[in-house]
């Protein structure tokens, strides 16, 4: 079952603009932001390890300016995510070799794999819409980002 992205993130989970310009920096910036949002700075190492384990398999820079780094961690936490917008783009070793402008970091406990798969399916649908990608790239505030996603999800 697909998950609604707006059930997972709020304006407080959106970082606009991302300051980082490389994959390593982006992942560090978003991981720290996510751990802080969770009030669980103790999870930074687990999240980083999980994300990099996944990145070693294949880049989560899926193309079209999108990256969806994700991982399952041993600790029991609710499915959690943050979204970062990089207006200037970041080098992310994307599959199409283009800069990444939209980065959605998703972390779940290993016991929540079905939720992770549902969110990834929803993100694929959301980011598959060219108009949504273009609008997100131009967004300058967290409220704009959430409004764009809500409008897209409202069409479904």
C-alpha positions as CSV (number, residue, x, y, z in Angstrom):
1,X,0.0,0.0,0.0
2,X,1.3,3.4,-0.9
3,X,1.9,5.9,1.8
4,X,1.0,9.6,1.7
5,X,4.2,11.7,1.8
6,X,2.4,14.4,3.7
7,X,1.5,11.9,6.4
8,X,5.3,11.4,6.9
9,X,6.7,14.9,6.6
10,X,5.6,18.4,7.7
11,X,7.1,21.9,7.1
12,X,9.5,21.2,10.0
13,X,11.0,18.3,8.1
14,X,11.9,20.4,5.0
15,X,15.4,22.0,4.6
16,X,15.4,24.8,2.0
17,X,18.0,25.5,0.8
18,X,20.5,22.7,1.3
19,X,23.9,24.1,1.9
20,X,25.9,21.1,0.7
21,X,27.2,20.6,-2.8
22,X,28.5,17.0,-2.7
23,X,26.9,13.6,-2.0
24,X,28.9,13.2,1.3
25,X,28.0,16.7,2.5
26,X,24.3,16.3,1.5
27,X,24.0,13.0,3.3
28,X,25.7,14.4,6.4
29,X,23.6,17.5,6.5
30,X,20.3,15.7,6.1
31,X,21.3,12.9,8.5
32,X,22.1,15.5,11.2
33,X,18.8,17.3,10.4
34,X,16.8,14.1,10.7
35,X,18.4,13.0,13.9
36,X,17.8,16.4,15.4
37,X,14.1,16.3,14.2
38,X,13.7,12.9,15.9
39,X,15.4,14.2,19.1
40,X,17.8,11.3,18.6
41,X,21.2,12.6,17.9
42,X,22.4,9.2,19.2
43,X,21.2,7.7,15.9
44,X,23.4,9.6,13.6
45,X,26.0,6.9,13.3
46,X,23.3,4.2,12.7
47,X,21.6,6.3,10.0
48,X,24.9,7.2,8.3
49,X,26.0,3.5,8.3
50,X,22.6,2.4,6.9
51,X,22.5,5.1,4.2
52,X,26.1,4.4,3.0
53,X,25.5,0.7,3.0
54,X,22.6,1.3,0.6
55,X,24.6,3.8,-1.5
56,X,27.4,1.3,-2.0
57,X,24.9,-1.0,-3.7
58,X,23.9,1.7,-6.2
59,X,23.4,5.4,-6.0
60,X,20.1,6.6,-4.8
61,X,20.5,9.5,-7.1
62,X,17.8,8.2,-9.4
63,X,18.0,10.9,-12.1
64,X,15.9,13.9,-13.1
65,X,17.5,15.8,-10.3
66,X,16.1,13.5,-7.6
67,X,17.9,11.4,-4.9
68,X,16.1,9.2,-2.4
69,X,18.7,7.9,0.1
70,X,17.1,5.4,2.4
71,X,18.0,2.8,5.0
72,X,16.6,0.4,7.5
73,X,18.2,0.6,10.9
74,X,18.2,-1.8,13.9
75,X,16.8,0.7,16.4
76,X,13.0,0.8,16.7
77,X,11.9,4.2,15.5
78,X,8.8,5.3,13.6
79,X,9.3,5.7,9.8
80,X,11.0,9.1,9.5
81,X,12.0,11.4,6.7
82,X,13.4,14.8,5.8
83,X,13.4,16.6,2.4
84,X,16.1,18.9,1.2
85,X,16.0,21.3,-1.8
86,X,19.3,22.3,-3.4
87,X,18.5,25.2,-5.9
88,X,22.0,25.1,-7.3
89,X,22.2,21.3,-7.4
90,X,24.6,18.9,-5.7
91,X,26.9,16.3,-7.2
92,X,25.4,13.0,-6.1
93,X,26.7,10.5,-8.5
94,X,23.2,10.2,-9.9
95,X,22.4,7.5,-12.4
96,X,22.0,10.1,-15.2
97,X,25.2,12.0,-14.1
98,X,23.2,15.2,-13.5
99,X,23.2,17.3,-10.3
100,X,20.5,16.5,-7.7
101,X,18.2,19.3,-6.6
102,X,15.6,17.3,-4.5
103,X,16.8,14.9,-1.8
104,X,14.3,12.8,0.3
105,X,16.0,10.9,3.1
106,X,13.9,8.0,4.5
107,X,14.8,5.9,7.5
108,X,12.8,3.0,8.9
109,X,13.3,0.3,11.5
110,X,14.1,-3.1,9.9
111,X,10.7,-4.2,11.2
112,X,8.9,-1.5,9.0
113,X,10.1,-2.7,5.6
114,X,6.5,-2.6,4.2
115,X,6.2,1.1,5.1
116,X,9.5,1.9,3.5
117,X,8.4,0.2,0.3
118,X,5.1,2.1,0.3
119,X,6.8,5.4,0.8
120,X,9.3,4.6,-2.1
121,X,6.4,3.8,-4.3
122,X,4.6,7.1,-3.4
123,X,7.8,9.0,-4.0
124,X,8.3,7.4,-7.4
125,X,4.8,8.5,-8.4
126,X,5.2,12.0,-7.0
127,X,8.6,12.6,-8.5
128,X,7.5,11.1,-11.8
129,X,5.5,14.2,-12.4
130,X,7.7,16.8,-14.2
131,X,5.6,19.7,-13.0
132,X,6.1,18.6,-9.4
133,X,9.9,18.3,-9.8
134,X,10.0,21.8,-11.4
135,X,7.9,23.4,-8.7
136,X,9.9,21.8,-5.9
137,X,13.2,23.0,-7.4
138,X,11.8,26.6,-7.4
139,X,10.4,26.4,-3.9
140,X,12.1,28.7,-1.4
141,X,10.2,27.9,1.8
142,X,9.2,24.7,3.6
143,X,5.5,25.7,3.4
144,X,5.8,26.0,-0.4
145,X,7.3,22.5,-0.6
146,X,4.6,20.9,1.5
147,X,1.9,22.8,-0.5
148,X,3.3,21.4,-3.8
149,X,3.3,17.8,-2.4
150,X,-0.2,18.2,-0.9
151,X,-1.6,19.5,-4.2
152,X,0.0,16.5,-6.1
153,X,-1.3,14.0,-3.6
154,X,-4.8,15.6,-3.7
155,X,-5.0,14.7,-7.4
156,X,-4.8,11.0,-6.6
